[in-house]
């Protein structure tokens, strides 16, 4: 997998057509590596898959991206927390640069990992959800599934996860505001100084991110 990773890193941009022609073979190699019984092979398979997704985004990656989802999800309960974390990181890139059709089936698995005993696994889920809310294709249609997952980060026992969650929440809200500025203009201009049941510890501003 060192060779595979180096080939993808150094040649995919220069010889993209070659990689597109052999994309099916690469997919099979990487899927088998993710399913390998040895943790280090699994992790290297994830590393190569993320790299391939990035290099072939906007090209042929979406054609086989769904085939990675099942083997990645199968490792979400692996005994090694680092493997679970790497699988989540890899899934983030696979869906972000591939087909978003599996998102509804993926969400329950992500929700389970938010109760993971390992801090790094829960943090990986929060980062994945934040990235999808910011950049996933057709992400608005998945807001109702993803936002509850991100909000869970606010009540995590880890200070770091709470801070990352807050940062992502504001990023998502600001981006939504910019993309829908005209539609939301009247709401912001006539925003009440007080909103019923609004958390007392939160400051109400013109960029308050509210969903109907």
Secondary structure, 3 states (H helix, E strand, C coil): CHHHHHHHHHHCCCCHHHHHHCHHHHHHHHHHHHCCCCHHHHHHHHHHHHHHHHHCCCCCHHHHCHHHHHHHHHCCCCCCHHHHHHHHHHHHHHHHCCCCCCHHHHHHHHHHHCCCCCHHHHHHHHHHHHHHHHHCCCHHHHHHHHHHHHHHHHHCCCHHHHHHHHHHHHHHHHHHHHHCHHHHHHHHHCCCCCCCCCCCCCCCCCCCCCCC
